[in-house]
Amino acid sequence: MRPFWQSPYAPALLVALLFAVALIGPLFWKGPGQDQLALSAHAVANLNGWKQDDKAGAFAAFVRSCERHSRKPKDQPLSERIQSAALQALYGTWEDWQPLCSQASAMGEASPESIAAFFEQNFMAVQIKSDGESTGLFTGYHEYYLRGAREQSEKYATPLLRRPDDLVTVNLGSFRPELRGENLAGRLADGRLVPYATRAEIGAEFDADNVLLWAADPVDAFFLQIQGSGRAELPDGTFVMLNYAAQNGHPYTSIGRVLIDEGALQREDVTADSIKDWLRNNPADAERIMHENASYVFFRILEDVDPDLGPPGAQDVPLSPERSLAIDLRYHALGVPIWLETDVPGDGDAHLKRLMVSQDTGGAIRGPIRGDVFWGFGPRAEAMAGDMKHQGRIYVLVPKHLAASLD
């Protein structure tokens, strides 16, 4: 199948895209002046809880991110998708980071003292405040577990689909710089780009050739899409790792909010587990409720992966359990060390203070002080991710010379 840009419909598609950009641009664009950001620099060694944190996992994650960055030209910004001029300058270019990445890569199996000294001597911690607020929301996610099979049967009847050939994804920033970080998805119809099918439409009619696996539980299949990655246990006891491949372009709708609005659940009772229980206990209404979320995620099967690490995140680097952080790409660059201060999930009296690395993103991660902690795979990871919904603050670690102009 030819790429769509080689299609005879390409000129018509370009016209449609330009029209779409002109039409929806004002809806997507949030001018840099609308977020009043304040940046202040601090010594890394003075971070609250810094000395107590075991930073080896974050250091290894940073090295893996450095390897990914090394493919960039030296003068290329660390991220071209950041909309804030102040944050774009703060993160600099790959040339600003390359010497430190080379130094970290050469350290090998470094001691805790050497790792701490590396960050303390080479970086400044920059706290971000937005509209006068120093805290924002931090949640968690994990690799989802579900049961699946390669063949359809009465027990395994819910399809998990690969990316379809007719799905077209467009980076709107390629057409207008102010739309950096915004994407559009659809399909070609008579030379026009039109919205792709919704969750309900995909479920009603899909190509059997696009089925990767058949899930045993439609609720698990739904929550796998929310998490974006997972491991399916096959009938023979082996596992298949599933990773995000694409999304149908429709906005994400929280069915927890839908259940609250319908009076099915009380706001204070809404958790991932309570939503799952409601769906399984109300099979007659479950499909209708899940279809309220028109967003649909397509997957790919990963081969030859390290079981101790997670799937590739937005940076195409394997995620590190409890050390990878999903961030909003309109404000932050990938592959950057970030100091997080928040609460331990499920224990409001215990504090979580640790070094993370920005290696992923997500549709619900919106704002300069907003993050999603990757907890890994297994029952503990699921529990921690499900319980995490806390206020917290972040400090981004950047090479010292990039923070020199800050207070």
C-alpha positions, -999 to 999 in steps of 0.1 A, spaced: 0 0 0 14 34 -10 19 61 16 -10 86 15 13 114 3 20 95 -29 -18 91 -35 -35 109 -63 -57 124 -35 -27 141 -18 -34 176 -33 -70 174 -21 -58 161 12 -35 191 16 -63 215 9 -85 198 34 -57 199 61 -51 236 56 -88 242 59 -89 221 90 -60 240 105 -75 273 98 -108 262 113 -97 245 144 -65 264 152 -82 289 175 -97 260 194 -64 242 200 -40 272 204 -32 284 239 -10 314 237 21 315 259 8 346 276 -22 327 289 0 307 312 19 329 336 50 308 343 76 316 369 109 298 369 134 298 398 167 280 400 179 260 431 209 239 439 202 202 433 218 192 466 193 214 485 162 196 471 141 182 499 147 145 502 175 145 476 201 127 498 176 99 508 166 90 472 183 60 455 189 77 421 204 47 403 172 38 384 167 74 373 203 76 362 200 45 341 168 59 325 186 92 318 214 74 300 188 55 278 172 89 270 206 103 261 211 75 236 179 85 219 188 122 218 221 114 202 204 110 168 196 148 167 216 175 151 235 195 177 217 228 170 182 212 171 161 222 202 157 195 227 120 198 219 104 217 190 69 212 204 72 234 234 49 265 231 64 286 259 94 306 248 108 306 283 107 269 286 120 264 251 151 285 261 154 266 294 157 232 277 181 245 250 195 223 222 211 189 220 244 206 220 237 219 255 231 184 268 256 163 247 286 167 270 266 157 301 251 128 282 285 116 272 298 119 307 269 99 321 272 72 295 309 68 303 303 63 340 290 28 336 279 11 368 284 42 390 282 43 427 254 61 445 279 88 455 291 93 419 255 95 406 246 121 432 277 141 425 271 140 387 237 157 391 248 181 418 279 193 399 263 197 365 227 206 369 204 232 385 169 224 397 144 248 382 110 250 399 80 258 378 51 278 390 20 285 368 -4 313 374 11 317 409 6 281 418 35 258 426 15 225 427 -4 205 402 -20 171 398 0 139 396 -15 105 388 -1 71 379 -3 45 352 9 9 347 12 -20 323 -22 -35 323 -27 -73 328 -54 -92 309 -61 -126 295 -60 -131 257 -58 -156 229 -47 -156 193 -79 -173 182 -114 -161 187 -137 -183 208 -167 -179 230 -144 -172 259 -121 -148 240 -144 -126 220 -132 -89 223 -108 -78 196 -76 -59 203 -67 -42 170 -36 -31 152 -33 2 135 -55 2 104 -40 11 70 -65 38 64 -58 58 95 -40 91 87 -23 110 115 -13 146 109 10 168 130 -7 202 128 26 219 138 39 211 104 14 235 89 13 262 116 40 267 142 15 278 168 -1 244 167 30 225 177 21 195 198 -14 192 183 -23 162 161 -53 153 139 -63 118 129 -88 107 103 -92 89 70 -94 98 33 -129 98 17 -133 111 -18 -101 132 -15 -111 147 19 -98 140 54 -128 131 75 -130 120 112 -121 84 118 -147 59 132 -157 62 169 -153 35 195 -188 23 189 -184 23 151 -151 4 153 -166 -22 176 -196 -27 152 -175 -31 121 -138 -40 120 -114 -58 97 -107 -93 111 -72 -91 95 -64 -62 119 -70 -83 151 -38 -88 171 -54 -108 199 -88 -116 214 -94 -105 250 -114 -125 275 -130 -95 291 -143 -64 273 -138 -43 305 -101 -53 306 -98 -45 269 -113 -10 276 -89 -3 305 -59 -16 285 -67 13 261 -68 38 289 -34 26 302 -19 25 267 2 -7 272 -1 -41 289 8 -77 289 -17 -104 278 -14 -138 293 -22 -165 267 -39 -198 275 -5 -216 275 8 -193 302 31 -172 280 28 -134 278 25 -110 249 35 -74 254 11 -49 238 21 -13 232 3 18 219 4 22 181 -22 49 173 -54 65 183 -85 73 163 -84 110 169 -115 114 190 -111 131 224 -109 110 255 -140 110 277 -138 98 313 -166 72 319 -161 79 356 -176 113 350 -204 98 329 -212 74 358 -213 103 382 -235 124 360 -259 94 356 -260 89 394 -245 54 391 -215 63 413 -208 90 438 -178 112 431 -159 101 463 -163 65 453 -149 67 418 -118 46 413 -105 24 385 -117 -6 406 -152 8 413 -157 16 376 -146 -19 366 -170 -34 392 -199 -13 380 -193 -23 344 -191 -60 352 -221 -59 375 -242 -40 349 -235 -59 316 -267 -45 300 -254 -9 302 -217 -15 302 -212 -13 264 -233 19 262 -212 35 290 -179 25 274 -190 39 241 -194 73 257 -156 74 253 -153 77 215 -115 75 218 -101 42 206 -65 30 209 -48 6 185 -18 -16 195 13 -33 183 30 -65 197 65 -59 210 92 -86 205 125 -92 223 118 -67 252 134 -66 286 107 -79 311 122 -57 339 115 -26 319 82 -12 305 72 -7 269 86 22 249 71 56 258 67 87 237 105 90 234 106 54 221 127 45 251 117 16 274 100 30 304 116 25 339 91 15 366 87 42 392 112 64 375 96 74 342 72 103 341 47 113 315 45 150 309 27 176 286 49 180 255 36 216 251 57 226 281 84 200 286 110 181 267 115 143 267 145 128 283 150 154 311 156 146 348 127 159 369 126 160 407 91 151 419 76 159 453 41 145 460 24 119 483 27 81 483 -4 66 467 -28 52 493 -9 69 522 -15 106 525 9 108 554 39 95 535 57 116 509 71 106 476 103 125 467 124 111 439 142 117 407 123 109 376 129 112 338 104 126 314 100 97 289 63 97 280 31 117 275 -6 112 275 -38 128 263 -50 136 298 -16 151 308 -23 188 303 -4 216 320 31 227 331 28 211 366 11 178 357 25 143 355 17 106 353 41 82 371 48 49 354 46 22 381 54 -9 360 37 -42 358 20 -64 384 -5 -62 413 15 -36 433 20 -14 402 -18 -16 395 -27 -7 431 -2 22 432 -13 36 399 -50 33 408 -46 51 441 -24 79 428 -42 112 425 -22 138 445 -11 174 443 27 178 439 55 200 426 83 195 402 118 208 396 133 202 362 171 195 361 189 213 333 226 220 326 238 248 348 245 273 321 209 270 308 196 281 342 222 309 347 198 337 338 172 327 363 169 340 398 
